[in-house]
Amino acid sequence: MAPHIGRRLRKGAATTAVAAVVMAALTASQAPGLASTARDRHHDSAAGETPAPPSADTPIDGGSSYHTDLPPLQKPGKPGTSIDLPGLPDDAAAAEAGIPATVLDAYKKAESALKDSKPGCNLPWQLLAAIGKVESGQAGGGRVDAEGTTYRPILGPVLNGNGFARITDTDGGAYDGDATHDRAVGPMQFIPSTWATWGRDGNGDGEKNPNNIYDAALAAGAYLCAGNRDLSVKADLDEAILGYNRSREYLATVLSWFEYYKKGTHEVPDGTGVLPDPDKNSGGSDGGGNGGGGSESPRPLPDPTEPGGDHSPTPEPPTTGDGGVETPSPETPSPETPSPETPSPETPAPATVARLKAVGAAKLTATAGEQFADKPQVRAETAAGKPVAGVWVQYEIRGETDARFPWNATRVSRMTGSDGTATAPVLRAGETTGSFTVRVTAVGRTATAADIAATVKARPVPQADALARADDKDLKAETGGSFADAVGVKASYKGKAAAGVPVTATMIVDDAAKATDKPTENDKGPYFKDAKGKTVRTLTTLKTDATGKLVLPKIYTDDHAGTFLLRLTTADGTTLTIELTVTERAAQPTEPPSAEPTDQPSAEPTSTPSAQ
């Protein structure tokens, strides 16, 4: 197996000599330009310097922990490789180069989207992959559903000041299930307050969900590209990564994976990605400061509403936390070593979920092919009826229906917020009409499930109050042939073109019957052909196009001459009768038989015997 190197980082603690040697080797071989960073970090820690106080502009992941596994020292393959990785020295290198299919797709789609919206950023998807690897092990090895949402919430440690920054609750537990302190959430590990600013909808389901890899990857890319950064410039690249987690070790780890993925990757099935070593996690970014030891301080998080504007100066950090990062004062012991008088706050135990209760619309209704106006929604409750936050619920479509969630999914998962509710993404009806059920269950819980009824109604039939010929050509043909000109008509409703109007075309005996009566089909004269070439005189599958026009199939003639009638009828009774004239085929002139020479024997002259 290829060697994997990890280390633990603790708030305010010096790195060990072994870690320093490892980082020096890494920066020399896999992350050019970072050797001085590692040396500076070791020097500052050894000198016993106190890290700079954290700034109020908290980094993306709140200074949370991250995976410190490093890529194999062997190269994954030649640069540019995307599927085949020739020359891999062992299976470990090949496995580490694999990225779960949906996760990889999310990174590439984010790169494409930002190439259009921020062309000067030059964001490579491999950078998102490197951050995703370090933050969550590529969404826990790619354990995501069809639309990219993780099957279980990915939560960082409680940011209560015990080994990490202290960030009091900013979302009421809506994203992280904790109403006391914040936690980093999802595959790209956004803290709730940061997600509120940078959250994006990357998969087009109308929601911004930090537990969805498409949403999280696009949001991470948007942050990395903010402030007119050009990530092809080393200084901008480093600055963007440090804004994610203010740690020089974090920067080195991300860059090592970035360089590794640039040398070659390949797609692996979802759920089969390599999981990080659980013993190789950091303890955060040194309390959420600037990473410790560096002389420079990363600039504040840019304002996404003004991505091209100047960055405001870093405000003074508050000394008491109300959604911000606390700075320990001399009178107050550091949260890392709480005094007996000031115990470290504990996260309350989660409440027991007794049931899921459907809320919102009593019944979901939509027209075939359209979105449901309301989204399925439930509330997790205790036996006493109190809401329970942080419960992972699964919505499953059941019954004879082709209705689907985004990405053609029949099952999606969501987590309840601070009010105990969880809302499914947009549900779209298919072409199948009728009723079905959305069953909602609490994942890993024994709570009573909820059933939400849904109905798909048939599309209303488009109407037409007028039918007219598209031209005024006489329609004539000879027996035993076909009409040279196609029959075209136009449908309109209240003076406007009527699209999608069903029309029946019938060769009828006469036009005496009213439009509401079923006409008598003619058994002779002009006719159509069905798909098998069989003679038919009624067509029922015709519809006008988007402009209200309809061109009939080719019309053939048999051996009957005369004037025939073609009736066109809409579903609401509008009719148009068209005359078809069939004449006898002109007789072909016959040529008289030519006189052929006869082979008669020529008369032999009679010889007269001569007189002797």
Residue pairs with C-beta under 8 A, 6 or more apart in sequence:
1 90
1 91
1 92
2 72
2 73
2 74
2 89
2 90
2 92
2 93
2 96
3 72
3 73
4 69
4 70
4 72
4 92
4 277
4 280
5 22
5 26
5 68
5 69
5 70
6 67
6 68
6 69
6 70
6 277
6 279
6 280
6 281
7 15
7 16
7 18
7 19
7 22
7 68
7 249
7 280
7 282
8 68
8 280
8 281
8 282
8 283
9 15
9 68
9 247
9 249
9 282
9 283
9 284
9 285
9 286
10 163
10 283
10 284
11 163
11 164
11 283
11 284
11 286
11 287
11 336
12 50
12 51
12 286
12 287
12 292
12 334
12 336
13 45
13 283
14 45
14 46
14 48
15 23
15 41
15 42
15 45
15 249
20 38
20 41
20 42
22 70
23 38
23 41
23 42
23 249
23 252
24 35
24 38
24 39
26 34
26 38
26 70
26 252
26 256
27 33
27 34
27 35
27 37
27 38
27 252
28 35
29 73
30 70
30 71
30 73
30 255
30 256
30 259
30 260
31 252
31 255
31 256
31 259
33 234
34 251
34 252
34 255
37 248
37 251
37 252
37 294
38 248
38 252
40 248
40 293
40 294
40 295
41 248
41 249
41 291
41 292
41 293
41 294
42 293
43 293
44 292
44 293
44 294
45 292
45 293
49 293
51 286
51 287
51 289
51 290
51 292
51 293
52 289
52 290
52 292
52 297
53 289
53 317
53 327
54 63
54 165
54 246
54 287
54 288
54 289
54 290
54 317
54 325
54 327
55 289
55 290
55 297
55 300
55 314
55 315
55 317
55 325
56 314
56 315
56 316
56 317
56 318
56 324
56 325
57 300
57 301
57 314
57 315
58 165
58 167
58 191
58 193
58 194
58 288
58 301
58 324
58 325
59 242
59 243
59 244
59 245
59 246
59 285
59 288
59 301
60 188
60 189
60 190
60 191
60 194
60 198
60 220
60 223
60 243
60 244
60 245
60 301
61 135
61 156
61 184
61 189
61 190
61 191
61 244
61 245
62 156
62 159
62 164
62 165
62 167
62 182
62 183
62 184
62 191
62 194
62 288
63 159
63 164
63 165
63 245
63 246
63 247
63 284
63 285
63 286
63 287
63 288
63 289
63 325
64 156
64 157
64 159
64 164
64 183
64 184
64 189
64 191
64 245
64 284
64 285
65 156
65 157
65 164
65 281
65 282
65 283
65 284
66 134
66 135
66 189
66 245
66 250
66 253
66 281
66 282
67 133
67 134
67 135
67 136
67 137
67 276
67 277
67 280
67 281
67 282
68 134
68 249
68 253
68 280
68 281
68 282
69 276
69 277
69 280
70 253
70 256
70 257
71 96
71 256
71 257
71 260
72 90
72 92
72 93
72 96
72 260
74 88
74 89
74 90
74 93
75 93
75 263
75 264
76 85
76 88
76 93
76 94
76 96
76 97
76 260
76 261
76 263
76 264
76 265
77 84
77 85
77 86
77 87
77 88
77 97
77 263
77 264
78 86
78 87
78 263
78 264
79 262
79 263
79 264
80 264
81 263
81 264
81 265
81 266
82 264
82 265
82 266
83 266
83 267
84 266
85 93
85 94
85 97
85 264
85 266
88 94
88 97
94 266
95 274
96 260
96 274
97 260
97 261
97 264
97 265
97 266
98 265
98 266
98 267
98 268
98 272
98 273
98 274
99 107
99 129
99 138
99 142
99 261
99 265
99 266
99 267
99 268
99 273
100 138
100 139
100 141
100 142
100 144
100 267
100 268
100 269
100 270
100 271
100 272
100 273
101 142
101 267
101 268
101 269
101 270
102 142
102 144
102 146
102 148
102 213
102 270
103 129
103 132
103 138
103 139
103 142
103 144
103 148
103 187
103 213
103 270
103 273
104 129
104 265
104 267
106 148
106 202
106 213
106 214
106 216
106 217
106 218
107 125
107 126
107 128
107 129
107 132
107 217
108 125
109 202
109 214
109 217
109 218
110 123
110 125
110 128
110 202
110 214
110 217
110 218
110 220
110 221
111 123
111 124
111 125
111 128
111 221
113 202
113 218
113 221
114 121
114 123
114 218
114 221
114 222
114 225
115 123
118 222
118 225
118 307
120 228
120 230
121 224
121 225
121 229
121 230
121 231
122 230
122 231
122 232
123 221
123 224
123 225
123 231
124 231
124 258
124 262
126 258
126 261
126 262
126 265
127 224
127 231
127 237
127 241
127 254
127 258
128 188
128 217
128 220
128 221
128 224
129 138
129 257
129 258
129 261
129 265
130 254
130 255
130 256
130 257
130 258
130 260
130 261
131 188
131 220
131 241
131 244
131 254
132 138
132 139
132 187
132 188
132 213
132 217
133 257
133 276
134 250
134 253
134 254
134 257
135 184
135 187
135 188
135 189
136 154
136 186
136 187
136 188
136 189
137 273
137 274
137 275
137 276
138 187
138 273
139 150
139 154
139 187
139 213
139 273
140 150
140 152
140 154
140 187
140 273
140 275
141 271
141 272
141 273
141 274
141 275
142 268
142 269
142 270
142 271
142 272
142 273
143 150
143 151
143 152
143 270
143 271
144 150
144 151
144 187
144 213
144 270
145 151
145 409
145 411
145 412
145 413
146 407
146 408
146 409
146 411
147 203
147 205
147 212
147 214
147 405
147 406
147 407
147 409
147 412
147 425
148 202
148 203
148 212
148 213
148 214
148 215
148 407
149 209
149 211
149 212
149 213
149 412
149 413
149 414
150 186
150 187
150 211
150 212
150 213
150 413
151 413
151 443
152 392
152 443
153 176
153 177
153 185
153 186
153 211
153 390
153 392
153 415
154 185
154 186
154 187
154 189
154 211
155 176
155 177
155 183
155 184
155 185
156 183
156 184
156 185
156 189
157 163
157 164
157 183
157 284
158 164
158 178
158 180
158 181
158 183
158 347
159 165
159 166
159 167
159 181
159 182
159 183
159 184
159 191
160 166
160 180
160 181
160 335
160 344
160 345
160 347
161 326
161 334
161 335
161 336
161 344
162 335
162 336
162 338
162 344
163 283
163 284
163 336
164 283
164 284
164 287
164 288
165 284
165 285
165 287
165 288
165 325
165 326
166 181
166 321
166 325
166 326
166 335
167 181
167 182
167 191
167 193
167 321
167 323
167 324
167 325
168 180
168 181
168 182
168 321
168 322
168 323
168 324
169 178
169 179
169 180
169 181
169 182
169 192
169 323
170 182
170 191
170 192
170 193
170 196
170 323
171 182
171 192
171 193
171 196
171 417
171 418
172 179
172 389
172 417
172 418
172 419
173 179
173 389
173 390
173 417
173 418
174 192
174 389
174 417
174 418
175 185
175 192
175 195
175 210
175 415
175 417
176 182
176 183
176 184
176 185
176 192
176 390
177 183
177 350
177 389
177 390
177 391
177 415
177 416
178 347
178 390
179 389
179 418
180 345
180 347
180 348
181 345
181 347
182 191
182 192
182 193
183 191
184 190
184 191
185 191
185 192
185 195
185 210
185 211
186 209
186 210
186 211
186 212
186 216
187 211
187 213
187 216
187 217
188 210
188 213
188 216
188 217
188 219
188 220
190 198
190 199
190 210
190 216
190 219
190 220
192 210
193 323
194 301
195 208
195 210
195 219
197 301
197 304
198 219
198 222
198 223
198 304
199 208
199 210
199 215
199 219
200 208
200 215
200 218
200 219
200 222
201 207
201 208
201 215
201 218
202 212
202 214
202 215
202 216
202 217
202 218
202 219
203 212
203 214
203 215
203 406
203 407
204 406
205 405
205 406
205 407
205 425
205 426
206 425
206 426
207 215
207 423
207 425
208 215
208 219
209 215
209 216
209 414
210 216
210 219
211 415
220 244
222 304
223 240
223 243
223 244
223 301
223 304
224 231
224 240
224 241
224 243
224 244
225 231
225 240
225 307
226 301
226 302
226 304
226 307
227 299
227 302
227 307
227 308
227 309
227 311
228 307
228 308
229 236
229 239
229 240
230 236
231 237
231 240
238 251
239 298
239 299
241 250
241 251
241 254
241 255
242 248
242 250
242 251
242 290
242 291
242 298
243 298
243 299
243 301
244 250
244 254
245 285
245 291
246 285
246 286
246 288
246 289
246 290
246 291
246 298
247 282
247 284
247 285
247 286
247 291
247 292
248 291
248 292
248 293
248 294
249 282
249 291
250 282
250 285
250 291
251 291
285 291
285 292
286 292
288 325
290 296
290 297
290 298
291 298
297 314
299 311
299 314
300 311
300 312
300 313
300 314
302 309
302 311
303 309
303 312
317 324
317 325
317 326
317 327
318 324
318 325
318 326
318 327
319 326
319 327
319 329
320 326
326 335
328 334
328 335
332 342
333 339
333 342
335 344
338 344
350 388
350 390
351 382
351 386
351 388
352 382
352 383
352 388
353 380
353 381
353 382
353 388
353 391
353 442
353 445
353 447
354 381
354 382
354 383
354 447
354 448
355 380
355 381
355 383
355 447
355 448
355 450
356 378
356 379
356 380
356 381
356 393
356 440
356 441
356 442
356 447
356 448
356 449
356 450
357 378
357 379
357 381
357 450
358 376
358 377
358 378
358 440
358 450
358 451
358 452
359 377
359 378
359 379
359 421
360 374
360 375
360 376
360 377
360 423
361 373
361 374
363 453
363 454
363 455
364 372
364 374
364 376
364 427
364 438
364 452
364 453
364 454
364 455
365 372
365 373
365 454
365 455
365 457
366 372
366 373
366 403
366 427
366 428
366 429
366 454
366 455
366 456
366 457
367 429
367 456
367 457
367 458
367 459
367 460
368 429
368 430
368 431
368 432
368 433
368 456
368 457
368 458
368 459
369 429
369 430
369 431
369 459
370 428
370 429
371 426
371 427
371 428
371 429
372 403
372 426
372 427
372 428
372 429
372 454
375 423
375 424
375 425
375 426
375 427
376 395
376 423
376 424
376 427
376 438
376 440
376 452
376 454
377 421
377 422
377 423
377 424
378 393
378 421
378 422
378 440
378 450
378 452
379 387
379 416
379 419
379 420
379 421
379 422
380 387
380 388
380 389
380 391
380 393
380 416
380 420
380 421
380 422
380 442
380 447
381 387
381 388
381 420
382 388
386 420
387 416
387 418
387 419
387 420
387 421
388 416
388 420
389 416
389 417
389 418
389 419
389 420
390 415
390 416
391 415
391 416
391 420
391 422
391 442
391 445
391 447
392 413
392 414
392 415
392 442
392 443
392 444
393 413
393 414
393 415
393 416
393 422
393 440
393 441
393 442
393 443
394 411
394 412
394 413
394 440
394 441
394 443
395 405
395 411
395 412
395 413
395 414
395 424
395 438
395 439
395 440
396 410
396 411
396 438
396 439
396 440
396 441
397 403
397 404
397 405
397 410
397 411
397 427
397 436
397 437
397 438
398 436
398 437
398 438
398 439
399 434
399 435
399 436
399 437
400 432
400 434
400 436
401 430
401 432
401 434
401 436
401 454
401 456
402 430
402 431
402 432
403 427
403 428
403 429
403 430
403 432
403 436
403 454
403 456
404 410
404 427
404 428
404 430
405 411
405 412
405 424
405 425
405 426
405 427
405 428
406 412
406 425
406 426
406 428
412 424
412 425
413 443
414 422
414 423
414 424
415 422
416 422
424 438
427 438
427 454
429 456
430 456
432 456
433 456
433 457
433 458
434 455
434 456
435 453
435 454
435 455
435 456
436 454
436 455
436 456
437 451
437 452
437 453
437 454
438 451
438 452
438 454
439 449
439 450
439 451
439 452
440 449
440 450
440 451
440 452
441 447
441 449
442 449
461 502
461 571
461 572
462 493
462 498
462 499
462 500
462 501
462 502
462 544
463 493
463 498
463 501
463 570
463 571
463 572
464 491
464 492
464 493
464 498
464 501
464 544
464 548
464 570
464 572
464 574
465 492
465 493
465 494
465 572
465 574
466 491
466 492
466 493
466 574
467 489
467 490
467 491
467 503
467 568
467 570
467 574
467 575
467 576
468 489
468 490
468 492
468 576
469 487
469 488
469 489
469 490
469 576
469 578
470 488
470 489
470 490
470 549
470 551
471 488
473 485
474 581
475 483
475 485
475 487
475 578
475 579
475 580
475 581
476 483
476 581
476 582
476 583
477 483
477 484
477 526
477 555
477 557
477 580
477 581
477 582
477 583
478 557
478 582
478 583
478 584
478 585
478 586
479 557
479 558
479 559
479 560
479 561
479 582
479 583
479 584
479 585
480 557
480 558
480 559
480 585
481 556
481 557
481 585
482 554
482 555
482 556
482 557
483 526
483 554
483 555
483 556
483 557
483 580
486 551
486 552
486 554
487 551
487 552
487 555
487 566
487 578
488 549
488 550
488 551
488 552
489 503
489 549
489 550
489 552
489 568
489 576
490 497
490 544
490 548
490 549
490 550
491 497
491 498
491 501
491 503
491 544
491 548
491 549
491 550
491 570
491 574
492 498
492 548
493 501
496 548
497 544
497 547
497 548
497 549
498 544
498 548
499 544
499 545
499 546
499 547
499 548
500 543
500 544
500 546
501 543
501 544
501 548
501 570
501 571
502 542
502 543
502 570
502 571
503 542
503 543
503 544
503 550
503 568
503 569
503 570
504 538
504 539
504 540
504 542
504 568
504 569
504 570
505 528
505 538
505 539
505 542
505 552
505 566
505 567
505 568
506 519
506 521
506 537
506 538
506 539
506 566
506 567
506 569
507 521
507 522
507 525
507 526
507 527
507 537
507 538
507 564
507 565
507 566
508 519
508 520
508 521
508 522
508 565
508 566
508 567
508 577
509 519
509 520
509 521
509 522
509 565
510 520
510 565
511 565
511 567
511 577
513 519
513 520
515 569
515 573
515 574
515 575
516 573
519 567
519 569
521 537
521 538
522 537
522 564
522 565
523 537
524 558
524 560
525 557
525 558
525 560
525 562
525 564
525 580
525 582
526 537
526 555
526 556
526 557
526 558
526 564
526 566
526 580
526 582
527 535
527 536
527 537
527 555
527 556
527 557
527 558
528 535
528 536
528 537
528 539
528 552
528 553
528 554
528 555
528 556
529 535
529 536
529 553
529 554
529 556
530 536
535 556
539 552
539 553
542 550
542 552
543 550
544 550
555 566
555 580
557 582
560 582
561 582
561 583
561 584
562 581
562 582
563 579
563 580
563 581
563 582
564 579
564 580
564 581
564 582
565 577
565 578
565 579
565 580
566 577
566 578
566 579
566 580
567 575
567 576
567 577
567 578
568 575
568 576
568 577
568 578
569 575
